[in-house]
Amino acid sequence: MLFTDEVTNIQELLNKINELNIDIEDGIKVAVVCFIFDSEGKLILQRRGKGARDDVDKLCAIGGSANMSDANFRESLLREIREEGGTEAEIQIDKFIGAIHKKGFDKNSGTFNDWIILSYMGTLKSGELKNTEPERCSGFESKFMEEYDRDELVLTAKVCIDYLLK
């Protein structure tokens, strides 16, 4: 983890990156993801579909890119959850887990980027997640954290699950 104290907006994130002397070589992009737990304590992850920008067929938390038009990172996350999981599920964002730095190639843009991935824990309060982006997500899976096959997880999911299991 880069850091575990929550930043709420892009300016706070840039200040934190400068404070920690994190080397950002390529263009910075920010993603927000939520590790959502159901009432049984099972973690709901999504399997990345053929249209995903990277990590096709791997399991990841629900989320996506933060937009400059979003008021803050939690608002970005709620928007992404609605976009990817529909509006039938009520998700409560519980707490910030931490930030991860990942360099990655985006097959859609053909560029390398420095991603800062801000990870949160959440709870499915009611309703059901619906796959609203079938090209980029092939569905949702629900298991206890320790039951997931680590080889099927994206880097962010591995790091966060390991952190949460400590």
C-alpha positions as CSV (number, residue, x, y, z in Angstrom):
1,M,0.0,0.0,0.0
2,L,1.2,3.5,-0.8
3,F,-0.8,5.0,2.1
4,T,-3.8,4.2,4.2
5,D,-5.0,7.6,5.3
6,E,-7.9,8.8,3.1
7,V,-7.6,11.6,0.6
8,T,-10.9,13.1,-0.6
9,N,-10.1,14.8,-3.8
10,I,-7.4,15.2,-6.6
11,Q,-5.6,18.1,-4.9
12,E,-5.2,16.1,-1.6
13,L,-4.0,13.1,-3.7
14,L,-1.4,15.2,-5.6
15,N,-0.2,16.6,-2.3
16,K,0.2,13.1,-0.9
17,I,2.1,11.9,-3.9
18,N,4.5,14.8,-3.6
19,E,4.8,14.3,0.1
20,L,5.7,10.6,-0.4
21,N,8.0,11.4,-3.3
22,I,6.2,8.8,-5.5
23,D,7.8,8.6,-8.9
24,I,5.1,9.2,-11.5
25,E,6.7,8.8,-15.0
26,D,3.6,8.5,-17.2
27,G,0.3,10.3,-17.1
28,I,-1.5,9.8,-13.8
29,K,-5.0,8.3,-13.7
30,V,-7.1,7.8,-10.7
31,A,-9.4,4.8,-10.1
32,V,-11.7,4.2,-7.2
33,V,-12.8,0.6,-6.3
34,C,-15.0,-0.9,-3.6
35,F,-14.7,-4.3,-2.0
36,I,-18.3,-4.9,-1.3
37,F,-19.4,-7.4,1.3
38,D,-22.9,-9.0,1.5
39,S,-24.9,-9.7,4.7
40,E,-23.1,-13.1,5.1
41,G,-19.6,-11.5,5.0
42,K,-18.9,-12.7,1.4
43,L,-16.9,-10.5,-0.9
44,I,-18.5,-9.6,-4.2
45,L,-16.1,-9.3,-7.1
46,Q,-16.6,-8.8,-10.8
47,R,-15.0,-10.8,-13.6
48,R,-13.5,-8.5,-16.2
49,G,-14.9,-9.1,-19.7
50,K,-13.4,-9.0,-23.1
51,G,-13.9,-5.3,-23.5
52,A,-12.0,-4.4,-20.3
53,R,-9.0,-2.1,-20.8
54,D,-6.7,-4.7,-19.0
55,D,-6.7,-7.8,-16.8
56,V,-9.3,-9.6,-19.0
57,D,-10.9,-12.6,-17.2
58,K,-9.5,-11.6,-13.8
59,L,-11.5,-10.8,-10.7
60,C,-11.6,-7.3,-9.4
61,A,-13.4,-4.9,-7.1
62,I,-16.2,-2.8,-8.5
63,G,-15.2,0.6,-9.6
64,G,-13.5,2.7,-12.3
65,S,-12.0,6.0,-13.2
66,A,-12.5,9.1,-11.2
67,N,-13.8,12.0,-13.2
68,M,-12.7,15.6,-12.6
69,S,-16.5,16.5,-12.6
70,D,-17.1,14.3,-9.5
71,A,-17.2,16.3,-6.3
72,N,-14.9,13.9,-4.5
73,F,-13.6,10.3,-4.6
74,R,-16.5,8.8,-2.7
75,E,-18.9,10.4,-5.1
76,S,-16.8,9.0,-8.0
77,L,-17.1,5.5,-6.4
78,L,-20.9,5.7,-5.9
79,R,-21.2,6.8,-9.6
80,E,-19.0,3.9,-10.7
81,I,-21.0,1.4,-8.6
82,R,-24.3,2.6,-10.2
83,E,-22.7,2.5,-13.7
84,E,-21.4,-1.0,-13.3
85,G,-23.8,-2.6,-10.8
86,G,-27.1,-0.8,-11.6
87,T,-29.4,1.2,-9.3
88,E,-31.2,-1.7,-7.6
89,A,-28.5,-2.3,-5.0
90,E,-28.0,0.0,-2.1
91,I,-24.3,0.2,-1.3
92,Q,-22.9,1.8,1.8
93,I,-19.2,3.0,1.5
94,D,-17.8,2.1,4.9
95,K,-14.1,2.9,5.0
96,F,-11.0,3.7,3.1
97,I,-8.6,0.7,2.8
98,G,-5.7,2.3,1.0
99,A,-4.0,3.5,-2.2
100,I,-2.1,1.3,-4.6
101,H,0.3,2.5,-7.4
102,K,0.1,0.5,-10.6
103,K,1.8,1.1,-13.9
104,G,-0.2,-0.3,-16.7
105,F,-0.8,-0.5,-20.4
106,D,-4.3,0.6,-21.5
107,K,-5.2,-1.5,-24.6
108,N,-8.0,1.0,-25.4
109,S,-5.8,4.1,-25.6
110,G,-2.5,2.3,-26.4
111,T,-0.7,4.2,-23.7
112,F,1.1,3.4,-20.4
113,N,-0.2,5.1,-17.4
114,D,0.6,5.5,-13.7
115,W,-2.6,4.5,-11.9
116,I,-3.4,5.4,-8.4
117,I,-6.1,3.1,-7.2
118,L,-8.1,4.2,-4.1
119,S,-9.7,1.2,-2.4
120,Y,-12.7,1.2,-0.1
121,M,-14.7,-1.3,1.8
122,G,-18.5,-1.3,1.4
123,T,-21.6,-3.2,2.4
124,L,-24.5,-4.3,0.2
125,K,-27.4,-3.0,2.4
126,S,-30.2,-4.1,0.1
127,G,-31.1,-5.1,-3.4
128,E,-28.9,-6.8,-6.0
129,L,-26.0,-5.9,-8.2
130,K,-26.9,-6.1,-11.9
131,N,-24.3,-6.4,-14.7
132,T,-24.9,-3.2,-16.7
133,E,-21.7,-3.5,-18.7
134,P,-21.7,-7.0,-20.2
135,E,-18.9,-6.3,-22.6
136,R,-16.5,-5.1,-19.8
137,C,-17.8,-7.4,-17.1
138,S,-18.8,-11.0,-17.5
139,G,-20.5,-11.2,-14.1
140,F,-20.2,-11.0,-10.3
141,E,-18.9,-13.7,-8.0
142,S,-19.4,-13.9,-4.2
143,K,-17.2,-15.8,-1.8
144,F,-15.4,-15.4,1.5
145,M,-12.1,-13.6,0.9
146,E,-9.9,-16.6,1.7
147,E,-11.8,-18.7,-0.9
148,Y,-10.8,-16.7,-3.9
149,D,-8.0,-18.2,-6.1
150,R,-5.2,-15.7,-6.0
151,D,-4.2,-16.4,-9.6
152,E,-7.6,-15.2,-10.7
153,L,-7.3,-11.8,-8.9
154,V,-6.0,-8.5,-10.3
155,L,-3.1,-6.9,-8.4
156,T,-5.3,-4.5,-6.5
157,A,-7.6,-7.3,-5.3
158,K,-4.6,-9.4,-4.2
159,V,-3.1,-6.5,-2.2
160,C,-6.3,-5.4,-0.6
161,I,-7.5,-8.9,0.3
162,D,-4.1,-9.7,1.8
163,Y,-4.3,-6.4,3.8
164,L,-7.8,-7.1,5.0
165,L,-6.9,-10.7,6.0
166,K,-4.1,-9.6,8.3
